[in-house]
Amino acid sequence: MGHPRRPVSVPERDPQRHSDPGRGAHGRGPGRVLPLPRTVQDRSRGRNLETGRVGWSGFTVMSPIPDETPFARLAELTTKLEATSKRLEKRALLAAFLKSLRRDEVPPAVHLIVGRIFAESDSRALNVGWATLKKALAGTKQATLVPRPLTILEATRMFAQIAEARGPDSTRARRRLLESLLGRASEEERDVLLRNVFGEMRIGVNEGVMLEGIADTAGVDAESVRTAHMFLGDLGMVAEIALFEGAVGLRSRGLRLLAPMKPMLAEMAEDLDEVLAEHGGQTAVEFKLDGARIQIHRKGDVVRIFSRRLSDVTDSLPEIVAIAKSLPASEFLLEGEVVAINADGKPLPFQDLMRRFRRVHGIAAAQEEIPLKLYLFDLLHVDGQTLIDAPYRARWESLERLVPSEYLTARRIVTHKQEIEPFLQAALVAGHEGLMAKALDSTYSVGKRGKKWFKIKPADLLDMAIVAAEWGSGRREGWLSNYWLAVRDESTGGFQMIGKTFKGLTDAEFETMTERLRGLATSEERWGFHVRPEVVVEVAYNEIQRSPHYPSGFALRFARIVRIRDDKGPDDVDTYARLKDLYKKQFERKGRGPADL
C-alpha cells in the first residue's frame, strides 16, 4: 500500500540517533538538517538550522533609502523578547522599538515579529517547500565585502517577490530570491528570517501581546486596538493606524462591506447548567453544523464570500452567490455555514466540503457532485445599518425578516437543561456536531472568545496541530501516517506535544497528507519530518492522562483523528491551559490516582 517514501537526501550526522519522545521540545532532540558551514541555533526549540555564510548570490538589490531601519535591529529585539517571560517587559520592548520606526516600516515589522510575514487577511503565501529551502541554503555564498546592511523593508520586498513568483520557472526563481535574501543576512538575522519562513517565531509574542504593545506605543485604549484588528484582519495596518492616526483613526475603521472581518468565537461548554447560569437562566440554542463557517457580503450587485480564515471563496460557491443576490436588500453582511449534503439531504463528511472550497476549476461539475446547503445564523449589517452592537435577539429578528426560513439554522429558546438535551440529540441524529448556545442580549464581539456563546458537543474533542510525522509501517509503508499532536502554549507561543496517532484517516487522506506535510517540513529525521504546525486536526479521545513521556506532562488515551480542519489555522488550536482544565474536570466524575493527589 502507499508509495515509495522519498525522503530528502541529507548526510547522516549521528548514526546513533533515534526517535525518543522524551527528548527536547515536543519530545525530541535537534533535527537532522543541512551540512553547511554555519549553524543557526533555534533558541527556543533546540533545533539547528545550518546555513551558508553571509554573502551575495548574484541578485542586484536596489539601494535602500538611507534612513531605512536595519533588519539587525529587529533581530536584536527578538532576542530580547525571547529572553524575558514577563508580559509587561515584552510590551515595553515592543513599544520602544515600534516608536523608532518609519510609518512604512511598522506593518512589515509587526508581521515579522509575530512570525506571519503577510497579514491574516492577505491571501499571499511563500510556497516554499523543504527542498527549495534546502537548495537555497546550500546556494548561499560568502562575500568578502558587505556594502550595506539588510533592512526591514528590503526583507519584506523580497518575501513579496518570492510569494509573487509564477510560471514554469517559479520554483527556481523562489530559490534564487531566497539565496539572495539569506546571503544578505547575518547569522542572527538569518535566524529570524528562517523562523518566519517556518511560521514559528516562538519568542512569546502572540497576537494578544502584540496588540497590547501597539496600544502602549500609541497611548490608546487596548480595547480600541483589538476592535480595529477584528474589523481589519491586519495586525500591521492596525499598528500603523494606531501609531500615526491615534484613537480617532482606530475608531474610523469599522465594518467594511466586501472586506473580511474576524468572526465571533465561542467557549466550549463543560456543563449545561453553567450555560444557563451564564446566560441568566435563558438561552437560545442552535444546531452546531458540521460545515464551514462563512460570511456573505453584498453591496449592490457585488457579492463576496469569505471563509473563517478570511480567504475569499466566492468563486467556489456560485450557488451561495445566487442566493445572496436573490435576497430583498441591496447591501448586507450575513453569517452562516455551508454543509455538503447527499441526495437525501444528509450532511456529507467535512473533507467532501473542503474539496468544494478548494475547487477553482470545474465548478459546475462540482455543484452536481457535492451540492451545498446554506444555514444562516446572524445578520451584522443591512441596508446602511450596522448591527454589531445590537443584541442577538434583535439581530435574529432582522435575519428572519430578510431571509426565507429554509435558510435559517434550527433554533429554539430554552430555560431548562431538560429542554436542551432532546434538541442536542435531534442535532446529532440529523448528522450535525452538537449545539451552540447564545445569550439573547449578547452583542457581536468580533474575533473574541467569550461566554456569550458556548459550543455544546457530546464527545471529548480537541483541535490540535500536527508538529511532526513518522513514516508508517506494514500497510501504511511509504506514507507519513503517524502524527505528533500538540496543543498551543499561550505562555511561550509554541506548542506542547500530548500524543501521537495513526488512526482516523483513509488511505487517500494518508497519501494527500504525506505530500502536504513534506511541503511543510522544517527538518528531517530517519523516521520522518518535523513540520510547521499549519495542519489542524480535530481529535477525539477517551481520557487525558498524566505522562512522563512528553514535556507537557500529559497524553491522550485512544486518540483518533475525526477530521482535518482546513478551515482552521495554528491560532485556532486548543490551548495547553484548556487541556489542563479538562484534565482537572475529569475528577468531577472519577477518583484521583496517587499521582494526582
C-alpha positions in Angstrom: 0.0 0.0 0.0 1.1 3.6 -0.3 4.0 4.7 -2.4 7.8 4.5 -2.0 9.0 7.0 0.5 11.0 9.8 -0.9 12.9 11.4 1.9 15.2 14.4 1.3 18.7 13.1 0.9 21.0 14.6 3.5 24.2 13.1 5.0 23.9 11.2 8.3 25.3 13.1 11.2 24.8 10.7 14.1 24.4 7.0 13.4 23.2 6.5 17.0 20.3 9.0 16.7 16.8 7.6 17.0 13.3 8.7 17.8 13.0 9.4 21.5 9.7 11.1 22.6 11.3 12.1 25.9 13.9 14.4 24.5 13.7 18.1 23.7 10.7 20.3 22.7 7.8 18.1 21.7 9.8 15.1 23.0 12.6 15.2 20.5 16.2 16.2 20.1 17.6 18.5 17.3 16.5 17.6 13.8 19.0 16.4 11.1 19.4 19.2 8.6 21.8 20.6 6.0 25.5 20.1 6.3 26.6 23.7 5.8 29.3 25.7 7.4 27.4 27.8 9.9 24.8 26.8 12.5 21.8 29.0 13.3 20.5 27.7 16.6 16.7 27.8 17.1 17.0 29.1 20.6 13.5 28.1 21.7 13.4 24.6 20.4 16.9 23.2 20.3 16.8 22.8 16.6 19.9 23.5 14.5 19.4 25.1 11.1 22.8 25.0 9.4 23.2 27.7 6.8 25.7 29.2 4.5 27.8 32.2 5.2 26.9 35.8 4.7 27.2 37.0 1.2 25.6 37.6 -2.2 24.0 35.1 -4.6 24.0 37.1 -7.8 20.9 39.3 -7.3 21.2 43.0 -7.6 19.2 44.8 -4.9 18.4 48.5 -5.3 20.0 50.8 -2.7 17.6 51.5 0.2 16.5 54.9 1.3 19.3 56.0 3.7 17.1 56.1 6.8 15.6 52.6 6.5 15.8 50.6 9.7 18.4 47.8 9.6 17.0 44.3 9.9 19.6 43.7 12.6 17.6 45.9 15.0 14.6 43.7 14.6 16.7 40.6 15.1 18.1 42.1 18.3 14.6 42.9 19.5 13.5 39.2 19.0 16.5 38.1 21.2 15.4 40.4 24.0 11.8 39.4 23.7 12.7 35.7 23.9 14.9 36.3 26.9 12.1 37.5 29.2 8.9 35.7 30.2 7.3 38.9 31.7 4.4 40.2 29.6 4.9 43.8 30.7 8.6 43.7 29.7 7.7 42.4 26.3 5.2 45.2 25.9 7.8 47.8 26.8 10.3 46.4 24.4 7.8 46.4 21.6 6.7 49.9 22.3 10.3 51.3 22.3 11.0 49.5 19.0 7.8 50.5 17.2 8.2 54.1 18.2 11.6 54.2 16.4 10.2 53.1 13.0 9.1 55.0 10.0 5.4 54.7 9.1 6.0 52.3 6.1 8.2 50.1 8.3 5.6 49.5 11.0 3.3 47.0 9.3 6.0 44.6 8.0 8.0 44.8 11.3 4.8 43.8 13.3 4.2 40.9 11.0 7.8 39.6 11.1 7.8 39.8 14.9 4.8 37.6 15.3 6.1 35.3 12.5 3.4 35.8 9.9 5.2 37.7 7.0 1.8 38.6 5.5 -1.4 39.9 7.1 -4.0 37.3 8.1 -6.4 38.7 5.5 -3.7 38.6 2.8 -4.0 35.5 0.6 -0.3 35.5 -0.5 1.9 32.6 0.6 5.6 31.9 0.1 5.0 28.5 -1.4 8.5 27.5 -0.3 8.9 23.7 0.4 11.6 22.0 2.2 13.5 21.0 -1.0 13.6 24.6 -2.2 14.7 25.9 1.2 17.5 23.3 1.4 18.8 24.3 -2.1 18.6 28.0 -1.2 20.6 27.4 1.9 23.2 25.4 0.0 23.5 28.1 -2.6 24.2 30.9 -0.2 27.7 32.2 -0.8 30.4 34.1 1.0 31.2 37.7 0.2 34.4 39.4 1.1 32.6 42.7 1.4 29.1 43.6 2.6 28.5 47.1 1.3 25.4 47.8 3.5 23.1 46.1 5.9 19.9 44.4 5.1 16.9 46.5 6.1 13.3 45.6 7.2 11.8 46.9 4.0 14.3 45.0 1.8 13.4 41.8 3.5 9.7 42.5 3.1 10.1 43.3 -0.5 12.0 40.1 -1.2 9.4 38.0 0.6 6.8 39.6 -1.6 8.7 38.8 -4.7 9.0 35.2 -3.6 5.2 35.0 -3.0 4.5 36.6 -6.4 6.7 34.2 -8.4 4.6 32.4 -11.0 5.1 30.3 -14.1 7.1 27.2 -15.0 10.3 28.6 -13.6 8.8 29.9 -10.4 10.5 27.3 -8.1 13.9 28.3 -9.4 13.0 32.0 -9.0 11.9 31.5 -5.4 15.1 29.6 -4.6 17.3 32.3 -6.1 15.4 35.0 -4.3 15.8 33.1 -1.0 19.6 32.7 -1.7 19.9 36.4 -2.2 17.9 37.2 1.0 19.7 34.7 3.2 23.0 35.7 1.7 22.5 39.3 2.7 21.7 38.4 6.3 24.0 37.9 9.3 23.6 34.8 11.4 21.2 36.4 13.8 19.2 38.0 11.0 19.0 34.7 9.2 17.6 33.0 12.3 14.7 35.4 12.3 14.1 35.1 8.6 14.1 31.3 8.8 11.7 31.3 11.7 9.3 33.4 9.6 9.7 31.0 6.7 8.9 28.1 9.1 6.0 30.1 10.6 7.1 29.7 14.2 8.9 32.6 15.9 8.4 31.2 19.4 9.5 34.3 21.2 6.5 34.6 23.5 4.8 37.4 21.4 1.4 36.2 20.2 -1.3 38.3 18.7 -2.6 39.4 22.2 0.8 40.6 23.4 1.4 42.5 20.2 -2.0 44.2 20.4 -1.2 45.4 23.9 2.2 46.5 22.8 0.7 48.6 20.0 -1.7 50.2 22.5 1.2 51.1 24.8 3.2 52.5 21.9 0.3 54.7 20.6 -1.1 55.6 24.1 -4.5 54.4 23.2 -7.0 52.0 24.9 -6.2 48.4 24.2 -9.8 47.6 23.5 -9.9 50.0 20.6 -6.9 48.4 19.1 -8.4 44.9 19.4 -11.7 46.1 17.9 -9.9 47.7 14.9 -7.9 44.5 14.4 -11.1 42.4 14.3 -12.6 44.6 11.6 -9.4 44.9 9.5 -7.8 41.4 10.0 -4.4 43.1 9.5 -2.2 43.4 12.6 0.4 45.6 10.8 -2.2 48.0 9.4 -3.7 48.4 12.9 -0.3 49.2 14.3 0.3 51.8 11.6 -3.1 53.5 12.2 -2.7 53.4 16.0 0.8 55.0 15.9 0.1 57.6 13.3 -3.6 58.4 13.5 -4.3 57.6 17.1 -7.7 56.7 18.7 -9.6 58.8 16.1 -8.1 56.7 13.3 -8.8 53.5 15.0 -12.5 54.4 15.6 -12.9 55.3 11.9 -12.1 51.8 10.9 -15.3 49.8 11.3 -17.2 47.2 9.4 -16.4 47.3 5.7 -18.6 45.5 3.2 -16.7 43.3 0.7 -13.8 43.0 3.1 -13.5 40.1 5.6 -13.6 40.6 9.3 -12.7 38.2 12.1 -15.7 36.2 13.4 -17.0 36.0 16.9 -15.9 32.9 18.7 -17.4 30.6 21.4 -16.2 28.9 24.5 -16.6 25.1 25.0 -19.3 24.3 27.5 -18.5 21.6 30.0 -21.8 21.7 31.8 -25.4 22.7 30.6 -26.2 24.2 34.0 -23.2 26.5 33.6 -24.5 27.7 30.2 -27.9 28.6 31.6 -26.4 30.3 34.7 -24.0 32.4 32.5 -26.9 33.5 30.2 -29.2 34.5 33.1 -31.4 31.4 33.1 -32.5 31.7 29.4 -30.5 31.0 26.2 -31.0 30.4 22.5 -29.7 27.0 21.3 -29.0 26.4 17.6 -27.7 23.4 15.7 -23.9 23.4 15.6 -23.4 22.4 12.0 -20.7 20.1 10.6 -19.9 22.6 7.9 -17.7 25.6 7.1 -18.4 29.0 8.5 -18.7 31.8 6.0 -19.6 35.5 5.9 -21.6 36.7 2.9 -21.1 40.4 1.8 -23.3 42.1 -0.7 -23.0 45.7 -2.0 -25.3 46.3 -4.9 -24.7 43.6 -7.5 -21.3 42.6 -6.0 -21.2 39.6 -3.7 -18.1 38.4 -1.8 -17.9 35.3 0.4 -15.2 34.8 2.9 -14.1 31.8 5.0 -13.5 31.6 8.7 -9.8 32.2 7.9 -10.7 35.3 5.9 -10.0 33.8 2.5 -12.1 34.8 -0.5 -14.1 31.7 -1.6 -16.6 33.4 -3.7 -15.7 31.7 -7.0 -16.1 28.2 -5.4 -19.6 28.8 -4.2 -21.7 30.1 -7.1 -25.0 28.7 -5.6 -24.4 30.8 -2.5 -23.8 33.9 -4.6 -27.1 33.3 -6.3 -28.9 33.0 -3.0 -27.3 36.3 -1.8 -28.4 38.1 -5.0 -32.0 36.8 -4.6 -32.5 38.5 -1.1 -34.5 41.7 -0.9 -31.7 44.0 0.3 -29.1 45.8 -1.7 -26.4 45.5 0.9 -25.8 43.2 3.9 -23.3 41.1 5.8 -24.7 37.6 6.7 -23.0 34.9 8.7 -23.7 31.2 8.5 -22.3 27.8 7.4 -22.4 25.8 4.3 -22.8 22.0 4.6 -22.1 19.4 1.9 -25.1 17.1 1.5 -26.0 13.9 -0.3 -29.1 13.2 -2.4 -31.2 12.7 0.7 -30.1 16.0 2.2 -27.9 14.3 4.8 -24.6 16.0 5.7 -21.5 14.6 4.0 -18.1 14.3 5.6 -16.3 17.6 6.2 -13.5 16.5 3.8 -16.0 16.5 0.9 -17.0 20.1 1.8 -13.3 21.1 1.7 -13.0 19.7 -1.8 -15.6 22.2 -2.9 -13.8 25.1 -1.1 -10.5 24.3 -2.8 -12.0 23.8 -6.3 -11.1 26.5 -8.7 -11.9 24.7 -12.0 -14.9 22.6 -12.9 -17.2 24.3 -10.5 -20.4 23.3 -12.4 -19.4 19.6 -12.2 -18.6 20.1 -8.5 -22.0 21.5 -7.8 -23.5 18.3 -9.2 -21.1 16.1 -7.3 -21.1 17.9 -4.0 -24.3 20.0 -3.5 -24.3 22.5 -0.7 -26.9 23.6 1.9 -26.8 27.1 3.4 -27.6 27.7 7.0 -27.7 31.3 8.3 -27.5 32.4 11.9 -26.5 36.1 12.1 -27.0 39.4 10.4 -24.4 42.1 11.1 -25.3 44.8 8.5 -28.3 45.5 6.4 -29.1 48.5 4.1 -26.8 51.0 5.8 -27.4 49.9 9.4 -24.6 48.0 11.2 -26.0 45.6 13.9 -22.7 44.7 15.6 -23.8 46.4 18.8 -27.4 45.2 18.7 -28.4 42.3 20.9 -28.5 38.8 19.4 -32.3 38.7 19.9 -32.7 41.8 17.7 -30.2 40.6 15.1 -32.1 37.3 14.8 -35.4 39.1 14.3 -33.8 41.1 11.5 -32.4 38.0 10.0 -35.9 36.3 9.9 -37.3 39.3 8.1 -34.5 39.2 5.4 -34.1 35.5 4.5 -36.6 32.7 3.8 -37.0 30.2 6.7 -35.4 27.4 4.6 -32.0 29.1 5.1 -32.3 29.6 8.9 -30.4 27.4 11.3 -32.6 25.3 13.5 -33.1 27.2 16.8 -35.1 27.4 20.0 -35.1 29.4 23.2 -34.8 27.3 26.4 -34.8 27.9 30.2 -34.1 24.4 31.5 -31.4 21.8 30.9 -34.1 19.2 30.1 -35.1 21.2 27.1 -31.5 21.3 25.8 -30.8 17.6 25.9 -33.5 16.4 23.4 -32.6 19.2 21.0 -28.9 18.1 21.2 -30.0 14.6 20.3 -32.0 15.9 17.4 -28.9 17.7 16.1 -26.8 14.6 16.3 -29.4 12.4 14.6 -29.5 15.0 11.8 -25.8 14.5 11.3 -24.6 17.7 13.0 -21.9 18.3 15.6 -24.0 19.5 18.5 -25.4 22.8 19.6 -24.5 26.5 20.0 -25.9 28.4 23.0 -26.1 32.2 22.6 -27.1 34.8 25.2 -30.1 36.7 23.9 -28.7 40.0 25.0 -25.2 39.4 23.6 -23.7 41.9 21.2 -21.4 40.6 18.4 -17.8 40.7 19.9 -15.7 40.4 16.8 -12.9 38.0 16.9 -13.2 37.1 20.6 -14.0 34.0 22.6 -16.3 34.5 25.5 -19.2 33.2 27.5 -21.7 35.0 25.4 -21.6 32.0 23.0 -21.0 28.3 24.0 -20.3 25.2 22.0 -22.1 22.1 23.3 -20.6 18.8 22.0 -21.2 15.3 23.3 -17.7 13.9 22.6 -14.4 14.8 24.1 -12.7 16.7 21.2 -9.7 18.9 20.8 -8.4 20.9 17.8 -4.7 20.1 17.6 -1.7 20.8 15.4 0.4 18.2 13.7 4.1 19.1 14.6 5.8 16.1 13.2 5.0 12.9 11.2 6.6 9.5 11.1 6.8 7.1 8.2 4.3 4.2 8.6 4.9 0.5 8.6 3.0 -2.5 7.3 0.1 -1.5 5.1 1.0 2.2 5.8 4.5 1.8 4.5 5.5 4.7 2.3 3.1 7.2 3.9 3.7 9.8 6.6 1.0 8.4 8.7 1.9 8.6 12.4 1.2 12.1 13.5 2.6 14.0 16.5 -0.3 16.0 18.1 0.2 19.2 20.0 -1.8 22.0 21.7 -0.9 25.7 21.7 1.0 27.0 24.7 0.0 30.7 25.0 2.7 31.4 27.6 5.5 30.6 25.2 3.9 31.0 21.7 4.9 27.4 21.0 3.2 24.0 21.0 3.1 21.2 23.6 3.0 17.7 22.3 0.5 15.4 24.0 0.4 12.3 21.9 0.6 10.5 18.6 -2.0 8.8 16.4 -2.2 7.0 13.1 -6.0 6.4 13.4 -8.8 8.1 11.7 -7.7 8.8 8.1 -8.4 6.9 4.9 -5.7 5.7 2.6 -6.5 8.5 0.2 -6.1 11.0 3.1 -2.8 9.4 4.1 -1.5 9.9 0.6 -2.6 13.5 0.4 -1.3 14.3 4.0 2.1 12.8 3.1 2.6 15.3 0.2 1.2 18.1 2.3 3.4 17.5 5.3 6.6 17.1 3.1 5.9 20.6 1.9 5.7 21.9 5.4 8.9 20.1 6.6 11.4 22.1 8.7 13.9 19.3 9.3 14.3 15.6 8.6 14.9 12.6 10.9 15.3 8.9 9.9 11.7 8.3 11.0 10.1 11.3 9.2 9.9 15.1 9.4 9.3 17.9 11.8 6.8 20.2 10.2 5.4 23.7 10.5 2.3 23.5 12.8 -0.1 24.5 10.0 -2.3 21.4 9.7 -5.1 21.4 12.3 -7.0 18.2 13.0 -10.0 17.6 15.2 -9.0 14.8 17.6 -11.4 12.6 19.7 -10.1 10.8 22.8 -11.3 8.8 25.7 -9.3 10.4 28.5 -6.5 12.8 29.3 -3.7 11.1 31.3 -0.6 12.1 33.1 2.5 11.1 31.1 6.3 11.2 31.7 7.0 10.7 28.0 6.2 14.2 26.9 7.4 17.5 28.3 3.8 18.7 28.5 3.2 16.0 31.2 0.0 14.8 29.5 -1.1 12.3 26.9 -4.4 11.4 25.2 -5.8 7.9 25.6 -7.1 6.4 22.4 -6.6 9.5 20.3 -8.0 9.3 16.8 -8.4 12.0 14.1 -12.1 12.8 13.5 -11.4 15.2 10.6 -8.9 17.6 9.1 -9.8 21.2 9.8 -8.6 23.0 6.7 -10.8 25.9 7.8 -8.6 26.5 10.9 -5.0 27.6 11.5 -2.4 27.4 14.2 -4.1 30.2 16.2 -7.3 28.1 16.4 -5.6 25.2 18.1 -6.9 24.4 21.6 -4.6 25.7 24.4 -2.4 24.0 26.9 -4.4 25.8 29.6 -7.6 24.4 28.4 -6.1 20.9 28.3 -5.1 21.2 31.9 -8.6 22.4 32.8 -10.2 19.5 31.0 -7.8 17.1 32.9 -9.0 18.5 36.2 -12.7 18.3 35.3 -12.3 14.6 34.7 -12.1 14.2 38.5 -15.5 15.6 39.0 -16.8 12.2 38.0 -14.0 9.8 39.0 -11.5 9.4 41.8 -7.9 10.6 41.7 -4.9 8.3 41.5 -1.8 8.6 43.6 0.0 10.7 41.1 -2.8 13.3 41.2 -3.3 13.6 44.9 
